[in-house]
Amino acid sequence: MIQSTSLADRVFEHLENAIYSGTYAEGQILTETFLSKELGVSRTPVREALRRLEQERLIEETGKGSRVLGITVEDVEDIYEIRLRTEGLATRWAAQRMTDEQIQHLHELLDLQEFYLSQENTNELKNTDTQFHGALYEACGSKTLYEILSSLHRKMQRFRSRSLSHFERAAIALQEHRAILAALETKDPQKAEEAAVLHVRNARDNVLKTCNGDHAEQQAGHES
């Protein structure tokens, strides 16, 4: 059961995360009764959360319940285009502002990422990837950039999990992270920005390749 002084907010965050992660699949119908029972809360906070999800265009009302819209390929393209234009800036600023303690924290996260890669642990790879980027966004010193980039990164969690489950890509991502960190250590804003942009561009290409492959399989299934 979810318990919070701001129950509606917690229900919204839970449902939003479930949609982003793919727990609630695209096209799935969600009802107040079902969610109320599943989460162990009354229908009032569920109703408010569904209203907010509809405003965020993650669901749409059908008359029989709320259909999950989720994140489309077009959304993915938009998200990465925005990240390409902002994450480099955040990394440039981080190179100018990071403390030795923050640098050390990034080293520890990448050592963990390397360990989980050796264990082929997709869930922990995703977690350490999230922590690395979160620490980087925080180090840029801009609350606005931190909020924008954290939100974009969270929206991509389902696609990131699938991408990182391809361990060849996960190994390359680790190398890209280390290149970013090397530039941060030398406090070189230009190299840090370039390394971050390269990382985001490669991540985008890999995710879109996966998305397009899934779409082709779905089309083949419909035609068979």
N, C-alpha and C positions, 0 to 999 in steps of 0.2 A: 504493500500500500504506500502511495506517495504521501508524504507529510511535509508541509511547509507553511510558513506564515503567509506566503504568496502562492497559494495552491494553483490558481489559474496559470500563473507564470510557469510553475514547475510542470504542469500538465502540457502546456504549449511547448516548452523546451524538450520534453520527453517525446512528444509526437513529432516535432520538427526533426529531431535527431533520428527517430525511427524511419522517417521518410528519406532523409539524406543518406542513411546507411543502407536503405533497401529492405529494412525489416518489413515495412509496409510497401508492397510492390506497386509499381505504376498500374493503374486501372483497378486496384483493390477498392472495395466499397467499405467505408468506415461509418458506423452508426454511433450515436450517443450511448445507446444501451450497451453495445459491445464494448466500447472503450471504457465506460463507467465500470463495468464488471472486471475488465482486464486490469485496470489501474487501481481499482478499489476506492474510487472516489464517487461523489455524487455527480449527477448529470450537469449541474450548473457550471463548474469549472471546465468540464469537457466542452460544453456548448460555447463558452467564451473562447477556448483554445481553438476550436474548429473555425470560429469566425475570424480569428487572427490568421490562421493558416490559409483561409480563403483569400484574405487581403494580401497575403504573401504569394498568392497564386500557386500554392503547393497542392491545393485540393479545389474541387468544384462541386457545388451542390447539384444533385441529380433528381431530387424528389424522393429517392429511396435511401438516401444517405450521401456521404461525401466521397467522391471518386478521387483517388490519389493521382496527381499529375506528376509529381516528382521533378527531376531535373532532366531536361531534354538535351539532345546533342547540340542544339542551337544555344542552349544555356551554357553548356560546357565551352563552346567556342567563345562566347561572350566573356565568361569568367576568366579564361586564360588570356584573352586579349587585354582585359583590365589588369590582370596580374603582371603581364609583360610590361605594362606602362607604369606600374606602381611598385612592384617588388624590387626592381633594380634601384629605385630611389630610396626605398627603405633600407636596403643593404648599403648603399652609399653613405647614408646618414649614420648607420650603425658603425661603419668603419671609422667614422670620426668621433664616435661617442662611447664605444664599448669599453667597459672596465676589464681589468685583468680577471676578475672573478667571473664575469660573464663569458669571457673567452674560455676559461677553464671549464665552465659548465657545458659549453658547446663541444669541447673535446670529449668530455665524459659521455655526452649523448651520442656522439659519433662512434665511440668505442662500444657502447651498448648496441647501436645499430649494426655494427660489424659482427658482434656476437650473435644477435638474433638472425642476421643473414646466414651465418654459418649453421644455425639451427633450423633454417627455413621456417621461421616463425612469423607468418604474415601479420598476425594481429599485433605483435609487439613491434614489428617493423613499422607498421602504420602509426603506432603510439609514439615511438621515438621520432619518427618523421614529423609528426604533429608538434611534439615538444621542441624539436630543433627549430622549426619555422616560427613557432610561438615565441621562443626566446629571442630569435632574430628580429621579429617584428617589435617586440618590447624594447630591444636595445636601440632601435632607431630613434627613440625619444619622442615620437609623435603619437599621441593618443588617437588621432584621426586615422592615420595610416594603420595603426595596430588594429583598430576596430574593423576597418574595411578589409584588410588582408586576412584577419582571423576568420571573419564571416565567409569570405570566398573559399578559404581553405577548408572550412567545416562543410560547406555545401558539396565539396568534391569527395567526401570520405568514401562513398561506395566505389567510385571510379579509381580512387587511389589504392584501395584494398586490392582491387583486381589487377591494377598495374604492378603493385609491389609483390603480388603473388607470382609474377614472372621474375624469377630470381636473377636472371641476367640483367633486366632493367633495374632491379633493386641494387645490384652491385654497381651499376653505372651511376645511379642516383647517389650512392654513398661517395663515390669518387668526386662527383660534382659538389656535394656538400663539403668535402674536404678542401676542394679548390676555393670555395667561398670562404671557408674558415682561414685558409692560408692568407688570403687577401685581407681579411679582417685583422689577422695578427700583425701584419706589416702596416696596418692602417692606411691601405691604398684604396681610396674610394672608387677610383676608376676601374681597377681590376675586380673589386668586390661587386660592383654593379654589373660588369660584363659577365662575371661568373654566375651571378644570380639570374640574369636574363637568359643565359645559355641553359641553365638548369630548368627554368620554367618553360622555355621553348621545347626542350627535349621531352619534358613531362607531358606537355600538351600534345605533341606529335604521337607519343606512345598511347595516351589515353584515347585520342581520336581514332587511332588505328584500331584499338580494341572496340570502341563504340561502333565503328563502321563494320567491323567483322561481325559483331552481334546482330546488327541490323540486317546484314546479308544473310545470316543464318535464319533469322526470323522470316525474311522474305521467301527463302527457299522452303521453309516449313509450311508457309501459307500456300505455296504453289504445288507442293507435293500431294 
